[in-house]
Amino acid sequence: MDSANQGEPRPSGLDLPLLHALHALLTERSVTAAAARLGRSQPTLSSALARLRRHFGDDLLTRSGNHYVLTRFAEQLRPLTGVAVAAVGRVFSAEAEFDPGETRREFTIVSSDNGISVLGRRLVARVARDAPGARIRFLPVTPESISRKDEFYRTVDGVLMPHGYLDLPRNIDLYTDRWVCVVSAENTRVGERLTMTDLQELPWVATFEDPLERAPAWRQMEMLGVVPRVCATAESFLTMPQLVRSSDAVALLQERVAALVATGPEFRILECPFDAIPLVEAFWWHPIHDDDPGHSWLRGCLADLRPDT
């Protein structure tokens, strides 16, 4: 026996295709859907499920009416499979030497609406020009991506988010943005300027259901004594102007985003009636990527693409 391998956990005959099958089954909660996701036959996935059930000593999927649900153990296992699949993918896509002109690498970036709106097109244009075989995969911000769980950040190249949400030890600041308020042009309750009384009395469209996940400027407003009456929530700043349209509602939006999605005659962009702390958009990454030459190239691209104004 090789002494170097003593004490290492063994996969008990499991292999990478079975890991992918496990991830697909727990994600799709269906043998048929998992088979379609992986491009395999349904009997193949049924056989994989049987092997996995024997290995774990758990049903994993149980029927409830006309659909399947995950067992308690499978619910615990599901996020681990996502991390494992992503980690395996990163291992086998690693390159000893990085050449932008030759790479076929996929970079995965979790991005806020602000980040993808301001820098997304610039980064895509740079990659298309300098690394035509590479691609960028943008993922939306989710509770998991701001959960501060170390294992999640190991599976992505980085996160485009403002300060105040993450505590990753590595980041580069990219640009500063101001907060503005957006109202419908038909909103007759608002004069030429918004007042603190308006903020208290008007209905609000907010981002995220959990108040702790909302913008620092929102929390600042609450500290000033304004308790917004939320009439709707959306998980995208880009959709907020459409939700205030033809209503009395008000939305708090980044100025750069508002300039893209709220410039039509249907909207008015107004100054905040309080001194809202500007946001600083940054690119955050896990230290595991520090010495990755491809990742270093990506960071350099983002630094070069900082908007001037």
N, C-alpha and C positions, 0 to 999 in steps of 0.2 A: 504494500500500500504506500502511495506517495504521501510522505509526512506533511508536505506542503498543503495537502488538501484535507488533512484531519481537522475535524471540527466544523467544516463548511457544510451548510445545509444542502441536501441533495434534492433534486426535483422529482424523485420517485418515478422516473420514466416519462415525465411530462416534457413537452417540447414547445418551441415557439408558436407553431400553428395552433396548439391547444390553448396557449395563453391568449392568442388573438380570438379564438373561439369563445373563451371564457369572457373576455371583455365585451365582445359583440352580444353574447347571450344576456349578460347582466345589463347592458346598455339598452338593448332593444326589447328585452323581456318577452322574446318570442323566437322560437326555433326558425320559423319561416323568415322573419325579418332579419335575423342574424345571418342566415344563409345568403340572403340577397345582399346584405351589407358586405360580406366577404367574397361574394362571387362563387360560393360553393353550393353543393346540392343539399337539400333538406335532410336526406338520410345521413350525410356526413356530419352535419351539425347535431343530429339526434344521437349519433354514436359518440360524438365528442361530449355531449351533455351527460350521457351515461357514464363515460370514463371519469368526468369531473365529479359526478355525484359519488362514485365509488371512492375517489381519491379524498374528497373532503368529508365523506360521511354525512352529507347534507343534501336535501333535495334541490337547493338553490332556487329553482322555479317551481311554484305550485299553482295549480289552476284555481281561479276564483271566478265563477260564472263562465263567461265566454272568453276570458283572457287570463294571462299568467301574472303573478306577482312574485316579488323577490322574498325569500325567507329573511329572517332577521340577520342570519349569518351572511347571506349574499349582499344585504344592504351594507354591511360593514366591509365586505370584500370589494364592492364595486369601485370606490375611489382608488383603491390600491391597484386595481388592474389598469386603470387609466394611466397612473403614474408609471407602472411597469412597461406598458406598451410604448408610451412616449419615450421612456429611458432607453429601451431596446432600439427604437428607431433612431435615436440620437447617436447611440454607439455605432451602429452600422452605417450611418451617413457621415461619420467623422472622416476628415481628410488630414493626412499627415502634413501636407502642404496645401495652402489655400491659394488658388489662382482664380480671381474673379471671372476672367474670360473663359475658364474651363469648368468651373464648378456647376453642379446640378443640385446644389443644396436648397432646402426650403427653410426659411427663417420664420419663426412663429412669434408674433408680437400681439400681446393683449393691449388694446388701445381704447382710450376714452374717445367720445365723439369729438372733443376738441382736438386731440392728437391726430386722429385719422383725417379730420377735415383740413387741418392746417398743414400737416407734414406728410399725410398719406400719399397724395398724388406726386409730391416731390420725390419721395423715397422710391415709389414705383418707377418714376421716370429715370432716376439714377440707376436703379438695378437693371432696368431694361437696357440701358445704354452700356453700362460697365460690366454687368454680369448677366448676359442674355439667357443663360441656361438656368439661372436661379429664380426663385420666386418667393414672394412674401405672403404669408398666411396671417391675416388679421383676425383676431378673436375679440368678441365683445367683452366688456367688463361685466363680471358676474360676482355674486357674493364670494365664490371660491377664490377668484383672482385677487380680492382684497382681504382675504381671510388671514393673511400673514402666516400661512402654513408653508414651511420651508420646502416640503416635498413638491408642492405645486410649482414653485418658481424654478426648480431644477428642470422642469419639463418644457419650459418656454425660453425663448431667447431674451425676452424682456417685456417690460410693461411701460406704455406711454400713459402716464397719469400725473396729475398735479401733486405737489407736496401736500401732506396732510392726511394721506390715506395709507401709505405703505411705510414700512420701516426697514426696507432692504438696505444693506450697507454700501451698495454701489449705485451711483446715479450721475448723470450729467444733465445740467439745466439747459433747456432748449429755448424757451421764450417766456415772456410775461404777457398776461392777458387781463383786461379789466372786466368787471361785471356790469351788465346793463339790464334794464327791465324791458320786456316786450309786452305790448298790449295790442289789442285789435284797434284798427283805425275807427271802428264803429263804437268803441267804448266811450260813451258820453259821460261816464262818471269820473273820468280823468281829464284834468285840464292840461295846460302846456307843460306842467311839471308834476311829477309824482310827489306826494307828501308821505310822511310816516303814518298819518291817519289813513291815507289810501291803502298802504300796505296792510294795515290792521283790518280794514273793512272789506277790501276786495277779496274775491275768491282767488285761489292760487292753483296753478299747475306745477307740480313738483316732480323731481326725479327720485326714484327709489321709494319703496314703501317704508323702509326703516329710516327714521329721521337721522340715525347715527351715520348713515351712508351718504347723506346729502352734502352739498357743497359747504366748505367752511364759511362762505359768505352768508349762507342760510342760517348757520348756527350763530354767526355774529349778529344777524338781525334779531334772532330770538333773545340774545343776551341784552339787546337794546330795548327789550320789552314788547316786541312785536310777536304775537302768536298767530302765524298765518293759518287761515282757514282753507285747508286743502280740498279742492273739489275733484281733482284728478291727478293721477300719477302716471309717469311714463319712464321707462328705463333708457331713454335716449333724449339728449338735448336737441337733436336734429328734428324731432317730431313736435317739440313743444310749441313752436309758433302756430302750427296747424290746430293745436288744441285750444289756443286762446282766441283763434280767429272767430269773429262774429259773436264774441261773448264779453263779459265784464272781467274775465280772469286776467291775471298777470303772471308772467314767468320770469325767473331770474336766469340769464343766459350769458355766456362768454361773448365779449364784443366781437371777436374774430368769427365765431360761429354765427352770431346774429347777422353779421355782414354777408354771410353766405345764404342763410335760409329765411331771413325776415326783412328783406329789403324791398319787397313789393308794396304796392299802394294799400294792401290790406292790413299793414302793420305799422306801428310806431315804436321806434327804439328810443327809450328815455333813460336819462341818468338816474342812478340810484339816489334816493334822498338821504342816504347815509354813506359814510366814507368806507365803502366795501374794500376789504383787503384784497389786492390783486392776487391772482393765482399764478403760480410758477409751474409750467409744464416741464416734465423731466422724463428721461428714459432711465428706467431702473432695471437692474439685473442681479442675478445671484453670483457670488464670487466664483462658483464652479466654472464660469465662462471666462474668467479673467485672462487665461493664457491661450484661449482658442483663437487662432489667427483669423478665422472667418468671422467670429463675433467681433473681434477688434476692428475688422474692416467695416462691419455694419455700424459700430459705434462711431467710427470716423465719418461715415456717410451722414449719419444723423447730425453730428456736430457741424459738418459743412453746410447742412441744409437749414440751419437756424434762420428763421425769418429776420430781416433787418428791422422791421417796424412792427 
